[in-house]
């Protein structure tokens, strides 16, 4: 019996911020952060999928788009920090 793939839905802001973070992680010593090499394959697959899905990865205003997405995803200063958007995945 074949197990179906797992599908995770992200907003464009979530995808952009996650893609940037995964890129940073991959550029560092990944073995310091991920102690099980079996985790690397899904991390690389996820990063590749995000990169292909995101328009504007090489746009001149990428840094501004990324910072704007980060601002929108951060909780408001007066909100409860334990309430995370999208935590129902």
KOLGU-26689 format. One record per residue: x, y, z of N, C-alpha, C in turn; residue in one letter; residue number from 1. Coordinates in pm, 1 decimal. Example, Ala and Ser with C-alpha at 12.3 -4.5 7.8 and 13.67 -1.06 7.14 Angstrom:
<recs>
n.east; n.north; n.up; ca.east; ca.north; ca.up; c.east; c.north; c.up; code; pos
1319.0; -569.0; 780.0; 1230.0; -450.0; 780.0; 1320.0; -330.0; 780.0; A; 1
1285.0; -225.0; 708.0; 1367.0; -106.0; 714.0; 1290.0; 3.0; 787.0; S; 2
</recs>
This chain:
<recs>
n.east; n.north; n.up; ca.east; ca.north; ca.up; c.east; c.north; c.up; code; pos
83.7; -117.9; 0.0; 0.0; 0.0; 0.0; 88.3; 124.4; 0.0; X; 1
66.4; 208.7; -99.8; 146.4; 330.2; -112.5; 88.7; 441.0; -25.2; X; 2
175.3; 507.3; 47.5; 135.0; 618.2; 132.3; 131.9; 744.8; 47.7; X; 3
24.0; 822.0; 55.0; 18.7; 946.0; -23.8; 119.1; 1048.5; 28.1; X; 4
155.5; 1140.4; -59.5; 246.2; 1247.0; -18.3; 178.0; 1337.7; 82.4; X; 5
256.8; 1401.8; 163.8; 209.2; 1501.4; 258.9; 214.0; 1636.3; 189.1; X; 6
107.7; 1711.5; 196.7; 102.2; 1843.4; 134.8; 91.9; 1947.7; 245.4; X; 7
181.6; 2043.7; 240.0; 183.0; 2154.4; 336.4; 151.9; 2281.5; 259.9; X; 8
54.5; 2354.6; 306.1; 17.1; 2479.4; 240.9; 77.7; 2596.7; 317.8; X; 9
138.6; 2688.2; 242.4; 199.0; 2808.1; 299.3; 147.3; 2930.1; 225.2; X; 10
139.1; 3040.3; 294.3; 109.1; 3166.3; 227.4; 234.8; 3208.5; 151.2; X; 11
220.9; 3298.9; 55.3; 341.4; 3347.2; -13.8; 444.3; 3407.3; 82.6; X; 12
398.8; 3479.1; 185.0; 491.8; 3535.0; 283.7; 564.0; 3424.1; 358.5; X; 13
490.7; 3323.3; 403.1; 552.1; 3211.7; 475.5; 653.2; 3139.5; 387.4; X; 14
616.6; 3118.3; 261.6; 706.7; 3049.2; 169.1; 834.6; 3128.5; 146.6; X; 15
821.0; 3258.9; 130.2; 938.0; 3343.4; 106.0; 1032.4; 3342.9; 225.4; X; 16
978.8; 3360.6; 343.7; 1061.2; 3364.7; 464.8; 1124.5; 3228.0; 490.6; X; 17
1048.4; 3121.8; 474.0; 1102.5; 2987.6; 494.5; 1209.8; 2955.2; 391.2; X; 18
1187.0; 2992.2; 266.6; 1286.0; 2967.3; 161.4; 1417.6; 3037.7; 193.0; X; 19
1409.7; 3161.8; 235.7; 1531.4; 3236.3; 269.6; 1604.2; 3170.3; 386.2; X; 20
1529.0; 3128.4; 488.7; 1590.5; 3063.8; 604.9; 1656.6; 2932.1; 564.9; X; 21
1587.2; 2852.2; 483.2; 1646.4; 2725.4; 439.3; 1774.3; 2748.6; 359.2; X; 22
1775.3; 2852.0; 276.7; 1896.1; 2885.3; 200.6; 2011.2; 2918.7; 295.2; X; 23
1982.9; 2997.0; 398.4; 2086.9; 3031.7; 496.1; 2137.5; 2906.9; 567.8; X; 24
2046.7; 2818.4; 604.9; 2084.7; 2695.3; 674.7; 2172.3; 2608.6; 585.2; X; 25
2134.8; 2598.3; 459.5; 2212.2; 2515.0; 367.4; 2351.1; 2571.7; 340.4; X; 26
2366.3; 2702.4; 356.1; 2495.9; 2765.2; 331.6; 2588.5; 2755.7; 452.8; X; 27
2533.7; 2712.7; 566.4; 2615.9; 2696.5; 686.0; 2656.1; 2550.2; 698.0; X; 28
2719.4; 2517.1; 804.9; 2754.1; 2378.4; 832.5; 2627.5; 2307.1; 877.2; X; 29
2557.7; 2246.8; 782.9; 2427.6; 2185.1; 809.2; 2436.4; 2077.2; 916.5; X; 30
2549.8; 2010.6; 926.4; 2562.9; 1902.8; 1024.3; 2562.2; 1954.5; 1168.4; X; 31
2593.5; 2082.5; 1188.5; 2584.7; 2138.3; 1324.4; 2440.4; 2152.6; 1368.7; X; 32
2352.7; 2186.9; 1274.8; 2211.9; 2208.7; 1305.3; 2130.7; 2080.5; 1296.2; X; 33
2161.3; 1999.1; 1197.5; 2086.3; 1876.1; 1172.8; 2178.5; 1758.7; 1200.5; X; 34
2149.6; 1686.9; 1308.8; 2240.6; 1579.2; 1349.4; 2207.5; 1444.4; 1284.9; X; 35
2104.2; 1438.3; 1203.0; 2066.2; 1314.7; 1135.7; 2065.3; 1340.0; 986.0; X; 36
2155.8; 1277.2; 912.8; 2167.8; 1299.1; 768.4; 2040.0; 1263.7; 693.1; X; 37
1953.4; 1182.8; 751.5; 1826.8; 1147.7; 686.7; 1736.2; 1270.3; 672.3; X; 38
1757.6; 1372.3; 752.3; 1675.2; 1492.8; 746.6; 1716.8; 1582.6; 630.6; X; 39
1838.6; 1568.1; 583.6; 1888.5; 1655.5; 478.7; 1808.4; 1643.7; 349.2; X; 40
1774.0; 1523.5; 308.5; 1701.9; 1503.5; 182.3; 1569.6; 1579.4; 180.7; X; 41
1483.8; 1565.8; 283.5; 1360.2; 1643.3; 278.0; 1383.1; 1793.7; 288.4; X; 42
1485.8; 1836.7; 360.9; 1515.3; 1980.4; 368.1; 1553.9; 2034.7; 230.8; X; 43
1640.0; 1961.7; 160.4; 1681.5; 2004.7; 26.6; 1564.2; 2001.1; -70.8; X; 44
1478.8; 1900.1; -59.9; 1362.3; 1890.6; -148.5; 1267.1; 2006.9; -122.8; X; 45
1243.7; 2037.2; 3.1; 1155.0; 2147.6; 37.6; 1212.5; 2280.1; -13.4; X; 46
1340.2; 2300.3; 6.4; 1403.9; 2423.9; -38.9; 1394.4; 2437.0; -190.7; X; 47
1418.9; 2328.4; -262.4; 1410.4; 2331.5; -408.5; 1269.6; 2359.7; -457.0; X; 48
1171.5; 2299.6; -391.7; 1031.9; 2322.4; -429.0; 993.8; 2467.6; -405.9; X; 49
1034.2; 2522.9; -293.2; 1004.8; 2663.2; -264.7; 1071.3; 2754.6; -367.2; X; 50
1196.6; 2728.4; -397.4; 1269.3; 2812.5; -492.1; 1200.7; 2814.3; -628.6; X; 51
1151.5; 2698.6; -673.0; 1083.8; 2691.0; -802.9; 946.9; 2758.6; -799.7; X; 52
886.5; 2764.1; -683.4; 750.3; 2816.8; -670.7; 744.1; 2967.1; -649.4; X; 53
852.3; 3026.2; -606.4; 850.5; 3167.8; -570.3; 895.3; 3257.0; -685.6; X; 54
807.0; 3344.6; -730.0; 850.2; 3439.7; -832.1; 938.6; 3547.6; -767.7; X; 55
1027.8; 3598.9; -841.8; 1106.1; 3711.0; -791.5; 1223.8; 3673.9; -703.2; X; 56
1268.3; 3549.9; -708.3; 1382.4; 3511.3; -624.2; 1507.2; 3593.5; -657.7; X; 57
1518.5; 3634.5; -782.5; 1636.3; 3710.7; -823.3; 1600.3; 3855.3; -860.0; X; 58
1484.4; 3899.0; -813.0; 1441.1; 4036.2; -840.5; 1530.0; 4135.3; -765.8; X; 59
1542.2; 4251.6; -823.0; 1625.9; 4354.9; -761.8; 1574.2; 4395.9; -623.8; X; 60
1443.4; 4384.3; -603.8; 1385.8; 4424.7; -475.5; 1359.3; 4306.2; -382.3; X; 61
1432.5; 4197.7; -402.1; 1412.0; 4076.8; -320.7; 1426.4; 4106.3; -171.1; X; 62
1528.5; 4178.7; -132.6; 1552.1; 4208.0; 9.8; 1434.5; 4284.4; 69.8; X; 63
1380.1; 4378.1; -5.2; 1265.4; 4454.7; 43.2; 1141.5; 4365.4; 54.2; X; 64
1120.3; 4278.7; -43.8; 1006.9; 4184.6; -39.2; 1018.6; 4092.0; 81.3; X; 65
1138.8; 4042.9; 104.4; 1162.3; 3952.6; 216.2; 1135.8; 4023.1; 348.9; X; 66
1186.7; 4143.2; 365.6; 1165.8; 4216.0; 491.2; 1018.3; 4248.2; 511.5; X; 67
947.9; 4283.8; 406.2; 804.9; 4311.9; 417.2; 728.9; 4185.8; 459.5; X; 68
765.7; 4071.0; 404.0; 701.4; 3944.2; 442.3; 730.1; 3912.6; 588.3; X; 69
853.0; 3934.3; 631.9; 888.0; 3910.6; 772.4; 805.1; 3998.9; 865.7; X; 70
790.8; 4125.7; 829.0; 711.3; 4217.4; 912.3; 567.1; 4169.5; 923.1; X; 71
510.5; 4125.9; 811.0; 371.3; 4080.7; 812.9; 353.3; 3953.6; 895.3; X; 72
454.8; 3870.9; 902.5; 443.8; 3744.1; 975.4; 472.8; 3757.4; 1124.4; X; 73
546.5; 3858.7; 1161.2; 577.1; 3876.1; 1303.5; 451.2; 3915.0; 1379.0; X; 74
435.9; 3861.4; 1500.8; 319.3; 3900.9; 1580.5; 328.4; 4048.4; 1617.5; X; 75
213.1; 4110.9; 1629.3; 208.5; 4250.0; 1672.4; 266.7; 4258.5; 1812.8; X; 76
332.1; 4368.0; 1847.3; 396.0; 4380.0; 1978.9; 301.3; 4355.6; 2095.6; X; 77
173.6; 4386.7; 2079.7; 80.8; 4368.6; 2190.7; 3.9; 4236.8; 2184.3; X; 78
37.1; 4150.2; 2086.6; -35.9; 4023.7; 2075.6; 31.7; 3915.3; 2158.5; X; 79
-41.1; 3810.7; 2184.8; 10.1; 3696.4; 2260.1; 107.8; 3621.3; 2170.3; X; 80
233.0; 3608.0; 2211.3; 334.4; 3543.6; 2128.7; 314.9; 3393.7; 2116.5; X; 81
226.2; 3334.8; 2194.3; 201.7; 3190.8; 2181.7; 100.3; 3160.0; 2073.9; X; 82
33.3; 3261.0; 2019.1; -65.1; 3240.7; 1914.2; 4.1; 3255.4; 1779.6; X; 83
29.9; 3142.6; 1710.5; 101.4; 3143.5; 1584.0; 4.6; 3121.5; 1469.1; X; 84
10.4; 3208.1; 1370.0; -70.2; 3187.7; 1251.5; -23.2; 3063.9; 1179.3; X; 85
-115.8; 2988.6; 1124.8; -80.4; 2872.4; 1046.5; -36.4; 2753.3; 1127.7; X; 86
-57.6; 2753.8; 1257.7; -12.0; 2641.5; 1339.9; -102.4; 2521.1; 1330.2; X; 87
-206.2; 2529.4; 1245.0; -297.3; 2416.8; 1231.6; -252.4; 2318.1; 1126.2; X; 88
-131.2; 2332.8; 1073.6; -80.1; 2240.5; 972.5; -47.4; 2114.4; 1040.6; X; 89
</recs>
